[in-house]
Amino acid sequence: MIREGDVFLDLETLGLSPKDSAIYLIGLGRFNHGSYEIVQFFAENEQEEDEIIHAIFPYLTNASRIITFHGEAFDLPFLTKRSRQYHISFSYEQGKVQYSGRDIESFDLRKAIYSLRRILQFPHYNQRTLEEFLQIKRKDDIAGKELITCYKAYMMDEDPLKRSMLLDHNRFDVEHMPKLFDLLQYRNIPDTNYTLTSFSSNQQALELCGTSDLSLPVPLSIHNLGVHLQFFDCGIKVYIPLSNGKMRYYLPNPKDYVRLKADGQLLPKALAASLPSSSYEKVDESNCYTEVSINSETLNPEYLSRYLKQLLRQL
């Protein structure tokens, strides 16, 4: 979560390589007595890069952590190499920023959110996609791929509208980064205890409903192992497909099981040790399951709660 002393940082550059591409805009954000303050440093031309890089460091003097979005792969290494050109003692290496002999922790929001991809299942993990999921709006924002062209045009004509568009895009990035921390709440889903409140079945599916104390900012709908799961604030709905009155119960640790070729039975690998290796095959996460009949033994809260807990742990 966001802490005292955090500084949010976002760069706009004239290319992907720091060898021959300058930084033309740097945005910083920090909380001051509960209010989020943003400062921006804009280079009117490439020759002013030196000035804007020097200008940000007073803001990092007391920083305990630098927060970026994809910054450990791009912003921080880029800033490191550009700083060296101006003999500034700033460097990033192995999750730590060093400035004037002091270590500053780094936190890459995209990296943290991307680690939840089995749970979130977004098509992309760029900042705009994440903002759209959280229903965060940008007003009249220029597309990222148009920024370099816009800046080069601004250097030619000094059009204040272009300058404003460039500043707005960077400001949106910095302004919205703290809001993306809400996505980290979804990492608690696998370990959350859901209380089953109802269940019902027909020939096609078994539906489970439950509650929890896990607060989520936006409902999430995903699929895992053929099961449809809907998570919402303090609740869950699960739709389990049935085939011939049976559901699939997926087991953890597929490496500990094999499946017999003759009848498709799933066996612990230890029990198959005495069988010819040609009589069974390895299984993976997608087919490490047993088929369970829907009957009075399985249609009870205790059994279904265990099933749900096991399903969530595999996210």
Summary of the structure (lengths in Angstrom):
residues: 315
radius of gyration: 26.0
end to end distance: 22.0
largest distance: 80.2
contacts: 899
relative contact order: 0.10
helix: 34%
strand: 31%
